[in-house]
């Protein structure tokens, strides 16, 4: 017959084995949580890239004169151009396009790691003779809708499973 001390020792051994098994389970869950957080952050970066591309498409729609004159085509670079409509320093259409590109570059740099953006527009027809960069369109003579397609490309770095950076690309093709 077993003594009382042997039974307590056996119970203690069972508890130690249970704690060991439980610890390995927690380590597995911690590993899954790490991967989950990384994937969640990568999803956030992808949604931000999509938002920023759509935002630039909207800016281009709001300035059709600059769009027809290809002033949105190129790589976005950061800068310090300001359009100040309240203090007699307004931008013309080309200046507004440059301001939009700089603001977009600033947003890409702040929101996405190593974020860059380029725009390539191709019109199906020639520049209408009614669009002159010096004369603003008005309610009496608006600029016609852009007859072409623009490709907006956003690139950034995101983490992979090994904590290294993988360059990602999102391409938005649309008619502004």
Residue pairs with C-beta under 8 A, 6 or more apart in sequence:
35 161
38 159
38 161
41 158
41 159
42 158
42 159
45 112
45 113
45 156
45 158
45 168
46 158
46 168
46 170
48 111
48 112
49 112
49 115
49 154
49 156
49 168
49 170
50 170
50 172
52 104
52 107
52 108
52 111
52 112
52 115
52 117
52 154
53 117
53 152
53 154
53 170
53 172
54 172
55 104
55 107
56 100
56 104
56 117
56 119
56 152
57 150
57 152
57 172
57 174
57 176
59 100
59 104
60 66
60 67
60 72
60 100
60 119
60 121
60 146
60 150
60 176
61 67
61 176
63 72
63 93
63 96
63 97
63 100
64 131
64 137
64 143
64 144
64 145
64 146
64 176
65 93
65 131
65 133
65 136
65 137
65 143
66 72
66 93
66 94
66 96
66 97
67 97
67 121
67 146
67 150
67 176
68 123
68 127
68 128
68 131
68 143
68 146
69 93
69 94
69 127
69 131
69 133
70 121
71 93
71 94
71 97
71 98
72 97
72 100
72 101
72 119
72 121
72 150
73 119
73 120
73 121
74 101
74 118
74 119
75 116
75 117
75 118
76 101
76 102
76 104
76 105
76 108
76 116
76 117
76 118
76 119
77 101
77 102
77 105
78 102
78 105
78 106
78 109
79 98
79 102
79 105
80 102
81 91
81 95
81 98
81 99
81 102
82 89
82 99
83 89
83 90
83 91
83 95
83 96
83 99
84 90
91 98
91 99
92 133
92 134
93 133
93 136
94 133
101 119
104 117
105 116
105 117
108 115
108 116
108 117
108 154
108 156
109 115
112 154
112 156
112 157
113 156
113 157
113 158
113 165
114 155
114 156
114 157
114 165
114 167
115 154
115 155
115 156
116 154
116 155
116 156
117 152
117 153
117 154
117 155
118 152
118 153
119 150
119 151
119 152
119 153
120 150
120 151
120 153
121 146
121 148
121 149
121 150
121 151
121 176
122 148
122 149
122 150
123 146
123 147
123 148
124 147
124 148
124 149
125 147
125 148
128 143
128 144
130 141
130 143
130 144
131 137
131 143
131 144
137 143
146 175
146 176
148 175
149 173
149 174
149 175
150 173
150 174
150 175
150 176
151 171
151 172
151 173
152 171
152 172
152 173
152 174
153 169
153 170
153 171
153 172
154 169
154 170
154 171
154 172
155 167
155 168
155 169
155 170
156 167
156 168
157 165
157 166
157 167
157 168
158 165
158 166
158 168
159 165
159 166
160 166
